[in-house]
Amino acid sequence: MVGYKVWLAAIILACSAGVSAAPGADGNAIGGSAVSALDNTPLFGVRVEVAQAQQVNDMTRDPDGVYTLKVPTSIKEFDLRYVKDGYLDWVDPKITNDQDHQKRPVARLVPKLGLSTLSDTKILSLAVEASETGKRGQELSATDKQAGAVLVESAQKNLKLILNESTVDSTVHTIVKASMDNISKFSQTGD
Protein backbone atom coordinates (compact mmCIF):
# COMPACT_ATOMS: atom_id res chain seq x y z
CA MET A 1 0.00 0.00 0.00
CA VAL A 2 2.86 2.40 0.80
CA GLY A 3 4.43 1.69 -2.60
CA TYR A 4 1.14 2.53 -4.32
CA LYS A 5 0.91 5.89 -2.48
CA VAL A 6 4.50 6.76 -3.40
CA TRP A 7 3.84 5.85 -7.04
CA LEU A 8 0.60 7.91 -7.10
CA ALA A 9 2.34 10.88 -5.44
CA ALA A 10 5.14 10.69 -8.03
CA ILE A 11 2.60 10.78 -10.90
CA ILE A 12 0.73 13.72 -9.36
CA LEU A 13 4.00 15.59 -8.77
CA ALA A 14 5.19 14.94 -12.32
CA CYS A 15 1.90 16.17 -13.79
CA SER A 16 1.82 19.30 -11.67
CA ALA A 17 5.45 20.09 -12.50
CA GLY A 18 4.53 20.44 -16.16
CA VAL A 19 6.58 17.61 -17.63
CA SER A 20 6.65 18.25 -21.36
CA ALA A 21 7.39 16.29 -24.46
CA ALA A 22 10.84 16.17 -26.01
CA PRO A 23 12.05 19.50 -27.47
CA GLY A 24 10.57 20.16 -30.88
CA ALA A 25 8.03 17.32 -30.54
CA ASP A 26 5.00 19.59 -30.88
CA GLY A 27 6.73 22.88 -31.59
CA ASN A 28 9.98 24.76 -31.47
CA ALA A 29 10.77 27.12 -28.60
CA ILE A 30 11.40 30.71 -29.68
CA GLY A 31 12.55 33.29 -27.15
CA GLY A 32 13.67 36.87 -26.91
CA SER A 33 13.03 40.18 -25.23
CA ALA A 34 11.63 43.66 -25.85
CA VAL A 35 13.06 47.02 -24.79
CA SER A 36 12.30 50.70 -25.26
CA ALA A 37 14.20 52.02 -28.27
CA LEU A 38 14.87 55.29 -26.44
CA ASP A 39 16.71 54.02 -23.36
CA ASN A 40 16.95 50.19 -23.65
CA THR A 41 14.68 49.73 -20.61
CA PRO A 42 13.10 46.25 -20.65
CA LEU A 43 9.39 46.37 -21.46
CA PHE A 44 6.88 44.09 -19.78
CA GLY A 45 3.36 43.52 -21.06
CA VAL A 46 4.35 43.46 -24.74
CA ARG A 47 2.19 40.98 -26.65
CA VAL A 48 4.39 38.83 -28.88
CA GLU A 49 2.43 36.81 -31.43
CA VAL A 50 2.95 34.69 -34.50
CA ALA A 51 1.14 36.52 -37.33
CA GLN A 52 0.29 33.21 -39.01
CA ALA A 53 -1.20 31.75 -35.80
CA GLN A 54 -2.21 34.50 -33.39
CA GLN A 55 -3.20 31.94 -30.76
CA VAL A 56 0.57 31.33 -30.43
CA ASN A 57 1.52 34.28 -28.24
CA ASP A 58 3.07 35.38 -24.98
CA MET A 59 3.47 38.57 -22.97
CA THR A 60 6.90 39.85 -22.02
CA ARG A 61 7.54 39.57 -18.31
CA ASP A 62 8.89 41.93 -15.70
CA PRO A 63 11.72 42.71 -14.87
CA ASP A 64 13.68 41.79 -18.01
CA GLY A 65 11.03 41.89 -20.77
CA VAL A 66 11.52 38.29 -21.91
CA TYR A 67 9.08 35.96 -23.64
CA THR A 68 8.98 32.35 -24.84
CA LEU A 69 6.75 30.86 -27.53
CA LYS A 70 6.27 27.30 -28.73
CA VAL A 71 5.70 27.55 -32.50
CA PRO A 72 4.13 24.45 -34.09
CA THR A 73 6.50 22.71 -36.49
CA SER A 74 3.71 22.73 -39.10
CA ILE A 75 4.40 26.47 -39.52
CA LYS A 76 7.56 26.48 -41.65
CA GLU A 77 8.02 30.27 -41.86
CA PHE A 78 6.44 32.94 -39.69
CA ASP A 79 6.51 36.58 -38.66
CA LEU A 80 6.56 37.76 -35.04
CA ARG A 81 4.61 40.89 -34.15
CA TYR A 82 5.30 42.85 -30.96
CA VAL A 83 2.42 45.05 -29.75
CA LYS A 84 2.18 47.38 -26.75
CA ASP A 85 -0.15 50.34 -26.22
CA GLY A 86 1.69 53.62 -26.61
CA TYR A 87 4.42 52.13 -28.83
CA LEU A 88 4.92 51.53 -32.53
CA ASP A 89 4.48 47.85 -33.39
CA TRP A 90 7.67 45.97 -34.21
CA VAL A 91 7.78 43.06 -36.67
CA ASP A 92 10.45 40.37 -36.93
CA PRO A 93 9.73 38.98 -40.44
CA LYS A 94 10.31 35.70 -42.27
CA ILE A 95 11.59 33.50 -39.45
CA THR A 96 12.38 29.95 -40.50
CA ASN A 97 11.00 27.46 -37.99
CA ASP A 98 13.70 24.84 -38.38
CA GLN A 99 15.30 24.64 -34.95
CA ASP A 100 14.33 24.46 -31.29
CA HIS A 101 15.51 27.02 -28.72
CA GLN A 102 15.85 29.83 -31.25
CA LYS A 103 16.81 33.24 -29.81
CA ARG A 104 15.46 36.26 -31.66
CA PRO A 105 17.05 39.73 -31.85
CA VAL A 106 15.97 42.18 -29.17
CA ALA A 107 12.78 43.97 -30.23
CA ARG A 108 13.28 47.72 -29.84
CA LEU A 109 9.87 49.38 -29.57
CA VAL A 110 9.62 53.14 -30.14
CA PRO A 111 7.26 54.96 -27.73
CA LYS A 112 4.85 57.22 -29.60
CA LEU A 113 5.62 60.07 -27.19
CA GLY A 114 9.29 59.80 -28.16
CA LEU A 115 8.59 60.37 -31.84
CA SER A 116 8.71 64.15 -31.47
CA THR A 117 12.31 63.93 -30.22
CA LEU A 118 13.63 61.93 -33.19
CA SER A 119 15.43 63.36 -36.20
CA ASP A 120 13.82 63.43 -39.63
CA THR A 121 16.28 60.73 -40.70
CA LYS A 122 15.18 58.40 -37.90
CA ILE A 123 11.50 59.13 -38.59
CA LEU A 124 12.05 58.34 -42.26
CA SER A 125 13.80 55.11 -41.26
CA LEU A 126 10.78 54.14 -39.11
CA ALA A 127 8.45 54.97 -42.01
CA VAL A 128 10.50 52.78 -44.36
CA GLU A 129 10.38 49.96 -41.79
CA ALA A 130 6.58 50.34 -41.54
CA SER A 131 6.30 50.33 -45.33
CA GLU A 132 8.36 47.12 -45.49
CA THR A 133 6.02 45.56 -42.93
CA GLY A 134 3.06 46.61 -45.10
CA LYS A 135 4.73 45.15 -48.18
CA ARG A 136 5.39 41.88 -46.32
CA GLY A 137 1.72 41.85 -45.30
CA GLN A 138 0.67 42.33 -48.91
CA GLU A 139 2.91 39.46 -50.05
CA LEU A 140 1.71 37.22 -47.24
CA SER A 141 -1.95 37.86 -48.09
CA ALA A 142 -1.57 35.77 -51.24
CA THR A 143 -1.23 32.64 -49.11
CA ASP A 144 -2.54 33.72 -45.68
CA LYS A 145 -5.02 36.61 -45.72
CA GLN A 146 -5.33 36.80 -41.92
CA ALA A 147 -1.58 36.98 -41.31
CA GLY A 148 -1.22 39.51 -44.12
CA ALA A 149 -3.95 41.66 -42.60
CA VAL A 150 -2.19 41.58 -39.21
CA LEU A 151 1.01 42.98 -40.71
CA VAL A 152 -0.79 45.56 -42.85
CA GLU A 153 -2.66 46.70 -39.71
CA SER A 154 0.65 47.17 -37.87
CA ALA A 155 2.10 49.15 -40.77
CA GLN A 156 -0.95 51.42 -40.93
CA LYS A 157 -0.89 51.98 -37.16
CA ASN A 158 2.79 52.88 -37.19
CA LEU A 159 2.54 55.26 -40.15
CA LYS A 160 -0.49 56.99 -38.61
CA LEU A 161 1.37 57.45 -35.31
CA ILE A 162 4.43 58.78 -37.15
CA LEU A 163 2.27 61.32 -38.99
CA ASN A 164 0.35 62.41 -35.89
CA GLU A 165 3.06 62.37 -33.23
CA SER A 166 6.27 63.45 -34.97
CA THR A 167 7.47 66.86 -36.05
CA VAL A 168 8.98 66.28 -39.47
CA ASP A 169 9.60 68.57 -42.39
CA SER A 170 7.10 68.66 -45.26
CA THR A 171 9.14 66.38 -47.54
CA VAL A 172 9.33 63.59 -44.94
CA HIS A 173 5.65 64.13 -44.12
CA THR A 174 4.76 63.74 -47.82
CA ILE A 175 6.78 60.50 -48.09
CA VAL A 176 5.19 59.04 -44.95
CA LYS A 177 1.70 60.06 -46.14
CA ALA A 178 2.29 58.45 -49.56
CA SER A 179 3.37 55.20 -47.86
CA MET A 180 0.26 55.24 -45.71
CA ASP A 181 -1.99 55.90 -48.71
CA ASN A 182 -0.39 53.04 -50.65
CA ILE A 183 -0.96 50.58 -47.80
CA SER A 184 -4.53 51.88 -47.27
CA LYS A 185 -5.37 51.26 -50.94
CA PHE A 186 -4.19 47.69 -50.60
CA SER A 187 -6.19 47.03 -47.45
CA GLN A 188 -9.37 48.41 -49.03
CA THR A 189 -9.08 46.31 -52.20
CA GLY A 190 -7.52 43.22 -50.63
CA ASP A 191 -5.36 42.73 -53.73
N, C-alpha and C positions, 0 to 999 in steps of 0.2 A: 504494500500500500504506500509506503514511504517513497519507493522508486517511482510509482505512478505520479505522485504529487510533485516530485522533482522534475519529472519529464514534462508534466502539464505546465508547471511554472516556467520551465525553459522555453516552451513553445509560446506562451503568453508574452514572456519577456522579449523573445525574438521578434514577434509580431509588433509589439509596441515600440521597439527600437527602430522600426522602419527598414528592415532588411530588404535590400533591393536586388534586382536581377544583375547579372554580369554587366559591366560597362558596355554601352552600345547595343545591348540586347533589344531594347524597345526605343532607343533614342540616344543621341549623342549629347553629352553635356557641353554647354557653351556658357562661358562666364566672362565677366568684365566689370567695369565700373563707370560711373558718370560723375563729372565735376562741372563746376561753373567755369565757363570760358574766361571770365574776367579775373578770377583770383585762384583758380584750381581748388576751391573748396569742394569737398565731396558733397554730392546731392543725394538726399534720401527721398523716397516717394516718387521717383521717376518710373513711369510704366515702360517696361521694355517688352516689345512684342514682336513675334514673327509675322510679317505682313501677309504671308501666304497661309497662316493658321493662327489667327488672333487669339484663339483659346490657349496657345502656347505663349505664356507671358509671366513676368515676375515684376516685382517692385524693388527698386534699389533700397538697401537697408542702411540705417544709421549705425555707426558713425562714419563708415568708409565708403558708402555709396555703391556697394557691390550687388551683383545679381547673379543668378544661375538659372539657366533654362535647360530643359531636356527636349531637344528637337527630334521628332520622329525621323527615323532613317528613310522613310518613304519620301520625305522632302529632300530632294537632291541639291537644290540651290534655293537660298532664301535671302530676304532682306530684313534686317532688324530696324525697328523704329523706336526711338526714345521720345517720350512725351511727358511733359510736366507743365502745369499751368504757370503762366508768366515767363515761359522760355520758348525760344524757337525750337521746333522739333529737330531731331538729328537722326539721320538715316545712315546705316552701315549697309551698303548694297552688295548684292551678288556674292553671298557667302556660300562656299561649297561645303556641304555637310558630309564630309568624308572621313572625319576623325573624331574621336571622343576627347573630352577635356580640352576643347579649343578655347584659347584666350583671345578675346577681341580687343582692338585698340580702345583706349579710354575715350568715352563719348564726352565731348566738350560742348555743353549746352550754353547758348548765349541768352542771358536774361533780357527780356524786351525793354526793361528800364535802362539797360546799359547800351542800347542801340544809339542813343543820342550822344554818347561819348566816343563812338568809334569814328575813325577816318572814313572818307569817301571810298578809299581803296578797300578797306575791310568790309564796308557795307556792300560794295560791288562784288566782292568775293563771296559774301553770304548769299547775295542774289543769284550769282552763278551756281553756287551749291544747291540752292532751292530749285533753280531751273533744271539742273541735272537730275534732281530727285523727281521733278515733274516728268522729265523725259523718260526716266526709268519706269515711272508709273505708266506712262503711255505705252511703252514697249511691253511691259508686263501684262497690260490689259488684253493683249492678243491671246494670251493663254490662261490668264487668271484675272478676270474683271474685278473681283473683290480686292485682291492684293494691289492691283493697279490703282484702284480708286483710293485706297489707303494712302499710297505714296503721293498721288496727285493732291489729295486733301492736305497732306503735310506741306507740300510745296506752296499751295495757295495760302495756307495759314501763315507760313513764314514770309512770303512776299508781301502779304497784306500788313503784317506787323512791321516789316522793314519800311514800307511806305508811310505808315501812320506814326511810327515811333522814332524814326531817325531824322536827322537834319542833314540832308544831302543836297548837293547842288542840282540844278535843273537837268543837266545831262544825265547824271546817275539816276535821278528820279524818273526820267523818260525811259531809260533802259530797264529799270525795275518794273515800271508800269507795263511796258511792252511784253516783258516776260510773263507777268501776271495775266495779261490779256490773252496771250498765246495759250497758256495752261487752261484758262477759263473756257476758251473756245473748245478745247479738247473735251473738257469735262461735260460741256453742254451737249456735244454731239455724240460723245462716246466712241469716236473713231480714232 
